[in-house]
């Protein structure tokens, strides 16, 4: 659909390697369209280069959809590191307070 997408990555042997659910968003105040990565699940190991390649495919999709940016949240240090290697920057920190 034009709201949510599911990207699936396969290993060379045809097994599901990773799954990513994305959502197209439009910020009315800033007048910006973005692609938000809602969740990313890895089922099989992948190298940093493979992850960078997967991010590139998602970036190409975002460009085709005329998005201004890609956003996501992560608590995974490896994903943060790979993201920074491909040019992502931290915009904010997500805080939680247990009740």
Secondary structure, 3 states (H helix, E strand, C coil): CCCEEEEEEECCCCCEEEEEEEEEEEECCCCEEEEEEEEEEECCCCCHHHHHHHHHHHHHHHHHCCCCEEEECCCCHHHHHHHHHCCCCCCCCCCCCCC
